[in-house]
Amino acid sequence: MDSSRALINQFTPANLILSSILVFSFHKTWNFKSVLVFLGIGLAGLGFEIIGVNSGLIFGEYQYGNVLGFQLGNVPLVLGILWLNMIYGTWVISNLVSDKLLVKSLIGASLMTFFDLFLEPIAIRLGYWQWDGSVVPIQNYLAWFLISFGLHLLIHSFVKPEKNWLGLSTFVIQTLFFLGLNLTLA
């Protein structure tokens, strides 16, 4: 476990950055509005994490370890990239399922919360972050859902839908990756 953990931890920030570069290199419809929305999502995700980790009010009481690299406000910068990648992937998926803004946003938020169910246990084991009392509070999952819903309302309202299969694949691969880690490293 220790050698596997070290290898996984060493490559996690680079994986998030590289996957983001790949996903967005296949995004076709670039304009000022889409750039602002994507930047806004990444910064909002990072901002909610900074407020959350320093106050305990959003997600519950938790703190980040040093595994994920450079931090701003006690939060690794790659967390903004993680939020953006996952919102983007669930945006692609939800656009395939519905044309209605609220339905797409509910689907996207549900997929994000589903992803977090697999992310939390292994992220704790890998030292990405720790929860006070070693228990992930329900508040965390509710916050993930509500924040994701708001970010999906934003992206669905201002970015033209497109079928970026790499965005969809990245979400599926990340979900399966964390599910697999939970099964093999438990």
N, C-alpha and C positions, 0 to 999 in steps of 0.2 A: 504494500500500500504506500509506503513512504517514497519509493522511487517513482511509482506511478503518479502520486500526488505532486511531486516536485516537477515532473515532466509536464503534467497538465497545467500546473500553476505557471510554469515558465512560458508556456505558449498561449495562455488564455488572452492576455491583452493584445498580442499580435494577431491572434485569430479574429478577435472582434474588429480590429482596425482593418485587416485585410478583407474580411467578408463584407464590411461596409463599402470599401472601395470597389470591390467586385460588383456588389448589388447595384450601387449607384452608377457604375459605368454602363450598366444595361438599362438604366432609366432613359426613356426616349424624349419625353416632353419637358424640356428644361425652359423655365421662364423665371422672371423675377419673383412672381408669386410662389412658385413651387420651391425655389431656393429659400425664401423667407419662412415658408411652412416647415421645411425640413430642418433648417437651423432652429426654428422655434421649438420644434418637437425635441430635438437633442438638448437644447438649453433648458426647456421646461422639465424634461426628465431629470437632468442633472440638478436643476433648481429644487425640485420636489425632494430629491434625495438629500441635498444639503440641508434644507429646512427640516426634513424628517429626522436625519441622523443627529442634528444638533438640538432638536426640541423634543423628539419622541411623540409629537402630536399627530403626524400623518400616518406612519406605518407602525408605530410602536417604538419601544426602546431597543436600539441596536447600535452596533459600531462596526466599521470596516477594519479588516486587517490590512497588512501591507502587501498582499499578494498581487493585487490588480494594478499596481504602478502608482504613478504620480497622482497626488490628491489635491483637491481644492475644497476648502471648507470641510475637511474630514471625509471626503467622498472621492473615490478614484474617478478621474476624468473619463475613463472608458465607459462609465455607467451611462453617460449621455449618449454614447454611440450604441450601447446595448438597447436603450429605450428606443432610439431612432430605428435601428435594424428591426426590432421586433414589431414596432408599430407599422413600419413599412410592409413587412411580410404579411401581417394580419390585415392590412389595408388591401393588399393584392388579393388575398383569399376572400375577404368579405365583399369585394367588388365583383367577384365571380358568382357570389351567391344571391345578391340582391341589388336592386337599383334604388331602394328607399334609404334615405339618410339615417333614420333612427335604427332601422333593422341592421344596416351595415355597421353602424357604430356599436350596437349591442353585440353583434357577432364578433367584431374585432376585440372589444373589451373582454368578452368571454374567452376568446382564444388566448389573449394576453394573461388572463388570470389562470387559465389552464396551464400555460407554460410555467408560470411562477410556482405552481404546485410541484413541478418536477425540479425546478431550479433551486428552491429553498433548501431542501434536505442536503443535497450534495454540495451546494455552495458553503453551507455551514461546515460540513466535513472537510472541505478543501481549504477552509480558513479565509474565504472571501469576506465573510462578515459573521458576526455572532449576535444572537438575540439575548437580551437579559432574561435570565431564567431558562435559557436554552429551549424555549418553546416559541414557535412562530405564532404570533397572535392573529386572530381572525381579522383584526383591524388592518393588518398588512394586506390581506387578500381583498378586503373591501376597498381599501385605498387604491390598490392596483386596478381594480375594476373601474372605479370612478375616474381616476386619472386617465386610464386608457380610453374610457368612453369619451372624455373631453377631448383628448388628443385625436381620437378618431373623428369626432365631429369636425374638428379643425381640418384634418387632411382630406376628409371626404367632401367638405364644403369648398375647398380652394384648389385642390389638385385634381386634374383630369385623370380619370381611371385609366390604367394601362395594365397589360398582362406581362409583367416582368417576372418570368418564371424563376429567375434566380432569386428574387425577393421571396417568393413563395417557398422555394426549395430551402433557402437559408433558414426560414422559420421552422420548417419541418425538420431539417437536419439538426438544428439547435435543440429542438424539443426532444427528438430521439436521442441525441447525444446525452442530454442530462438525464433522461429516463434510463438509458443504458448505464451511465455512471452510477445512478442510484441502485440499479440491480447488481452491478458487478463490484462496487466498492462498499456496499452496505455492510 
